[in-house]
Amino acid sequence: MYTESLVKFGKVRSEIRDLFEYGMKRKAEIGEENVYDFSIGNPSVPTPQCVNDAIKELVDTSDSISLHGYTSAQGDAMVRKTMADHLNKKYGAKVSADNIYMTCGAAAALSIVMNACMQPGDECLVIKPYFPEYGVYIERSGAKVVEVDPEDKSLQIDIENVDKAINEKTKAIVINSPNNPSGVVYKKDKVEALCEILKKKEEEYGHPIFIITDEPYRELIYDDIELPYLINYYDNTFSCYSYSKALSMPGERIGYVVVSPKIANYEDAYAAVCGSGRALGYVCAPSLWQKVVAKCVDATADISIYKKNRDLFYNSLTEMGFECVYPDGAFYLFVKAMGEDSRAFSAKCKEHEILVVPADSFGMPGYVRVSYCVETKQIEDALPAFKAVAEEYK
Ligand code: PLP
């Protein structure tokens, strides 16, 4: 009676949400301070002051019709220009307002782009581990998800594996760096090698193979590490950005798509993004929030707390014998499940009131994701419980 594939998406339970819900119940039972909840990626540092200032200024100085009214479907022209100027200043990107489409966060941006460039019969590569929602957007477009193994241990892009996974049906590859759930930032030489391979394959098969970047963690990098801006490396790129994590405001739903000005058949590419936004009902992203982010374009939440958490958590867990992938960015630790079975390991952690997400739904059974966007005290308090878990596996 209803669209079967959508009923399935509506019914399949998210392990992250399940664990989060369990955490709330458990906290009510035994006290918040006794549950070590590392299940969800909700930013824990305050939204920067400039966001509040921008809201106040806009409300005080704008007339309500222009502030709260519809913008163009693709976003306010001045806002899009501000985004483009920012990208040009920060990355030397050479984009203009006409390359930008404002969206309700990265989720809408990805869904728009994937529906714009993929159809039934196409294949889309995703590098493991990957954000489970990609599967939903890709399948909805009619295309098929093709998982690609990363390099062992480092979880960097394995170029040979990408090479082997590409065939004449390959239409796109999703690149998420810094990565959720591993925290890995893909190195410049890997990105360059990836672009080389893709260009070669485009020539071989005679059609574009798009890079779709997913960049909500772009600003969350803790050391002096270069993050290659893909539009500068590869012409056939759609970039999806979001302010959810950078400005600690995931509930406000604001971000954008950039269509590379050098993408194949640019006019049609941008039209397809506009058409996809229209078909999905993702037109005219929230007007107030478009204007707020335009005023805060150079701001980032104070990420020094995430760095402190990362250092404390990574050093403590590795000292206890846990095997962790070193995370250069985002706010997740990717930890090898002791005993290999991630669900059993997560259940064992639960017995010690620790909530960590089995990474099976991220395409990598055998690992768990530990979100460290929490108060540092929660990590300090949880360490004896992690030690007790490690002891049980000795
Ligand atoms: N992509 C990744 C890798 C994410 O982790 C998230 C959210 O957690 C999203 C996309 C969706 O972000 P948004 O809140 O901007 O829709």
Residues whose N, C-alpha, C, O or C-beta is under 5 A from the ligand:
A	BS01	PLP	G41 C104 G105 A106 A107 A108 F131 N176 N180 D214 P216 S242 S244 P250
